[in-house]
Amino acid sequence: MSAFTSIEIRDTATLRPSPLPAHYEFLQAPSPRRKYRINFRHPAYAHNDNLLFTLYAWDHADGGIHHGLAHCACSIFADNRIDGYFSRTCNDEHGERIDAAWDDILPAADADYYFYVPYPSESPSPPPNESRTPYRWHIVTNFQDWQFPQVAHEVFTRCAGSQDTVTNTSAQSTLTAAIRQRDLTCRVTAFESGTEVAHLVPEHERQWFLTNSMTMWNNDLTLDSENLLRDLSNAVLLRSDLHTAFDQRKFVFFPKGPDDLVVHMLEPTTDIGQLYHNTRVSIPQCSLEFLYSRFAWAIFPSLSGFLSRPGRSRLVVRLRGNAGERVVEEVNTNALSLAKRATASRSISPTKRSRAVADLDECDIEYNEAKRNRTYQISNTLPSFNSTLPTLDEDNDNQPKIPGSEIETANNPHSPTSFEISESHDIYSEQFRIEKLRWEALKHQRPKGYIAQRPEYDRNRPAREELEMMGVEIRDGFDDDDFG
């Protein structure tokens, strides 16, 4: 595939690190050069609008990244489509497929790689002698919406034999005592002093853990409901500074080779990277499923650049119908609304409103002032809480109220989307028409018999309960990971 052969795995770390091997001397540079970056793109969009994320290419002195790691990341963003593949070209439905083994290196010299996903089998075939554009596969936007697959990626499962060692640690009064007895030293540095217990699936992702029934991978099936994440297979002993870097998503544990788990640096550092990147680690009592989940959790923030562009409306969230089936639906991912949602999900207490929210409020004021100076007017700037959330049920009364369209009910004097639109502003009418068509298309994508699960608003219902029914995650306090 390329002039590169394979990754040179370094020996297990000792208390006194050995001199930096010649193959890794490039890590001593004060900042990563551009040649050590690889862009991964979506083939179905224009080149100036298709960058998914960027990874640092530190697996070769001339710039390169482990093929299996890059494929794992892309397949997670593509909703576990492990049948996807990389191409250096973006010309048609298939692209020029890269033929590479999992442990081969993707050279950074090519700069860009496109992740192709085949069309679903039920998709109609194109007419004879006609080609299709690349499949516009859906993107999972955050870890909370990602569903753990029935089987982890092959890159992880191939080393299951070396990770299925059941711990013999006797019962301890605390998780820390049990992990210290099991691991003895930091699993990366071999230090005994200053060590802490680090979770693979973080404690604050408890809801995701329960939703995905991750307890099936626990070794201890007797844990009570409040301590399900405190299983020994979900924890590892790390030196305190590495624990901090681990929680800041600076590195992950990843299998490079059928028997080797190594430290892989996701972010540049002045010390940890050159000391431990691609260093072999021994954590056989840690569940592969939890290691895979940790990898997914660590890479999702790399999508932030893709999500922050204004006007995004083609990304996906995870919903569930009444029968429990998973549904893919497109949502508006405007940066302003996403920031508001992220802040609101942490707390509803007025005393905890962050400066970011205040800044967003100022943006709203400026935006509304600008709108008032145009030729259409807003009749009411606040939504009516006497109406239910927009749904796509067969009942037309529950259709979304699209301003300027015939499906907006005229008998709702409290509608927040009643506009007087000047004829000179046809662009807004066109936007409303497109919005209507989008909702009608989404209606036909709903599972048969789908019923919106949110009940009608009850003014006597506590605000906290109402927000939880709307899907808002409410946290009673902050932890360090919220700012990591």
C-alpha positions, -999 to 999 in steps of 0.1 A, spaced: 0 0 0 28 24 9 65 26 16 57 24 53 58 -11 68 45 -14 104 44 5 137 75 1 160 61 -8 194 82 5 223 90 -16 253 70 -14 285 79 17 305 101 16 336 107 40 365 137 55 346 126 60 310 151 49 284 164 74 258 139 83 232 142 59 202 154 74 170 121 65 154 103 88 179 127 118 181 103 139 161 80 140 191 105 163 208 94 192 186 77 220 206 46 218 184 33 193 159 41 203 123 14 203 97 27 171 81 17 152 112 -21 158 107 -46 139 86 -80 151 76 -109 127 73 -138 138 51 -174 129 42 -175 120 4 -211 132 -1 -205 169 4 -185 196 -13 -148 198 -4 -151 231 15 -179 216 36 -171 180 43 -143 179 69 -153 156 97 -123 157 120 -85 157 121 -62 133 138 -25 137 147 -4 113 126 23 103 151 26 66 142 55 72 118 85 95 117 73 109 83 37 112 94 12 84 95 -16 69 115 -27 34 124 -53 23 98 -74 4 124 -76 34 147 -87 58 120 -113 32 107 -126 27 143 -131 65 147 -149 69 114 -171 39 118 -183 52 152 -192 86 137 -211 67 110 -233 49 135 -211 17 137 -209 12 99 -178 -11 101 -183 -19 64 -170 15 55 -136 20 39 -111 48 30 -104 63 -3 -79 90 -14 -103 101 -41 -139 114 -42 -151 109 -78 -181 87 -77 -202 63 -56 -174 40 -46 -141 59 -48 -107 42 -51 -107 18 -21 -75 17 -1 -64 -19 4 -47 -20 38 -45 -43 68 -56 -30 102 -20 -25 114 -8 -8 83 -1 29 84 -20 56 64 6 81 53 0 117 62 15 128 29 -19 121 13 -34 146 38 -71 138 31 -90 105 34 -126 100 25 -147 75 45 -171 57 22 -201 38 34 -220 15 10 -256 23 1 -282 3 22 -292 -29 5 -328 -17 2 -318 14 -17 -330 14 -54 -303 7 -80 -294 35 -104 -306 34 -140 -283 15 -164 -252 34 -174 -257 59 -147 -237 63 -115 -248 75 -81 -232 101 -59 -215 88 -27 -239 76 0 -248 104 24 -244 84 55 -257 98 88 -234 112 114 -238 105 151 -230 139 167 -221 131 203 -213 102 226 -247 103 244 -265 95 211 -240 68 201 -253 33 207 -228 6 217 -228 -20 189 -237 -56 195 -201 -65 186 -172 -42 190 -149 -33 161 -128 -61 148 -96 -42 157 -107 -47 194 -122 -81 193 -92 -97 177 -73 -93 210 -101 -107 231 -79 -136 241 -54 -114 259 -80 -93 276 -103 -120 291 -82 -126 322 -106 -125 352 -92 -107 382 -85 -127 414 -86 -96 436 -104 -103 468 -133 -81 479 -123 -47 493 -141 -20 511 -135 5 483 -128 4 446 -95 22 451 -82 -5 475 -92 -33 451 -76 -16 421 -44 -9 440 -42 -45 451 -47 -56 415 -26 -32 395 1 -23 421 16 5 400 5 30 373 -2 8 342 16 33 320 46 46 339 52 18 365 51 45 393 38 34 426 35 68 442 8 93 434 -15 69 417 -53 72 413 -81 50 400 -93 61 366 -126 49 351 -128 38 315 -165 47 311 -167 79 332 -190 81 362 -209 111 347 -219 89 317 -240 68 339 -272 74 318 -254 63 286 -241 32 305 -275 22 317 -292 29 284 -268 7 265 -270 -21 291 -233 -20 296 -237 -39 329 -236 -71 309 -198 -66 306 -193 -62 343 -173 -89 361 -191 -83 394 -228 -90 389 -237 -83 425 -231 -45 424 -261 -25 435 -277 0 412 -257 30 426 -223 14 419 -227 -3 385 -198 17 370 -175 8 399 -167 -26 385 -130 -36 384 -131 -42 347 -141 -5 342 -111 9 361 -73 11 359 -46 26 381 -28 57 367 -4 82 380 -24 113 390 -10 135 361 -19 108 336 -53 104 351 -59 141 345 -47 138 309 -68 107 304 -99 125 315 -90 155 293 -91 130 263 -54 135 255 -47 98 251 -65 64 249 -56 28 252 -58 12 217 -49 -23 203 -21 -21 177 -15 -57 169 -34 -88 180 -18 -88 214 -6 -53 222 -26 -25 239 -6 8 236 -9 44 247 -21 65 217 -19 102 220 -48 122 206 -36 156 216 -1 172 217 17 175 250 52 186 260 60 155 280 36 126 280 35 121 242 73 118 237 76 96 268 47 72 262 32 74 228 28 38 214 42 24 247 28 -11 254 6 -14 285 -7 -45 304 -43 -42 316 -57 -77 309 -84 -73 336 -100 -43 318 -130 -51 296 -125 -47 259 -160 -33 257 -152 -6 282 -119 2 264 -138 6 232 -164 28 248 -136 49 263 -121 54 228 -155 65 214 -160 89 243 -125 104 238 -128 111 200 -163 126 198 -151 162 207 -130 161 176 -163 165 156 -168 199 172 -154 218 142 -179 201 119 -208 208 142 -201 244 149 -207 257 113 -239 277 111 -269 263 93 -261 226 99 -293 205 96 -282 171 83 -268 155 114 -286 129 135 -299 123 169 -311 91 185 -348 87 191 -369 57 201 -404 48 190 -430 32 212 -418 -3 203 -382 6 213 -369 8 178 -341 32 169 -350 61 146 -326 84 127 -339 120 123 -323 151 111 -321 181 134 -309 217 132 -275 220 147 -270 257 147 -240 266 169 -260 291 190 -288 266 198 -263 238 205 -245 260 230 -278 268 248 -287 231 249 -254 221 263 -256 247 291 -293 239 299 -285 202 302 -263 209 332 -286 228 356 -318 247 357 -308 267 387 -307 305 380 -276 308 402 -256 285 380 -262 303 347 -228 307 330 -212 336 313 -217 318 281 -255 319 285 -253 356 292 -233 361 260 -259 340 241 -287 362 255 -269 393 242 -266 377 208 -303 370 208 -311 406 217 -289 419 188 -305 393 164 -340 403 174 -332 440 170 -319 434 135 -351 415 126 -373 443 138 -355 467 114 -364 445 85 -398 445 67 -414 416 85 -424 416 121 -426 391 149 -460 391 166 -448 373 197 -412 364 207 -421 338 233 -435 303 225 -469 293 238 -467 266 265 -503 256 257 -491 237 226 -474 204 224 -440 198 208 -441 196 170 -446 160 159 -450 141 126 -481 122 135 -507 114 109 -530 139 126 -526 172 108 -534 191 140 -500 181 153 -481 192 122 -452 216 128 -463 252 125 -444 265 95 -446 303 92 -461 315 59 -474 280 49 -509 266 47 -503 241 74 -500 268 100 -533 271 120 -549 305 118 -569 300 151 -538 301 174 -534 337 185 -504 328 207 -484 313 179 -448 326 182 -442 321 145 -468 344 130 -449 368 107 -459 396 84 -436 391 54 -429 417 28 -433 406 -8 -398 420 -14 -384 392 9 -391 362 -12 -361 345 2 -378 339 35 -409 324 19 -386 301 0 -369 291 33 -403 284 48 -413 263 18 -382 242 21 -388 238 58 -423 225 51 -410 200 26 -383 188 50 -409 182 77 -432 163 52 -402 142 42 -394 134 78 -430 125 84 -427 96 59 -396 84 76 -413 78 109 -419 42 118 -455 30 111 -477 38 141 -452 61 157 -467 82 185 -450 112 201 -442 102 237 -443 136 253 -476 144 271 -493 177 268 -480 205 290 -494 206 325 -489 240 342 -490 222 376 -462 198 367 -428 207 383 -404 224 359 -378 198 365 -401 170 356 -413 189 325 -377 194 313 -368 158 318 -398 148 297 -384 171 270 -352 151 271 -331 176 290 -304 160 311 -304 178 345 -273 177 366 -274 188 403 -238 200 402 -206 203 382 -176 181 381 -141 186 368 -149 167 336 -175 193 326 -146 217 321 -120 192 307 
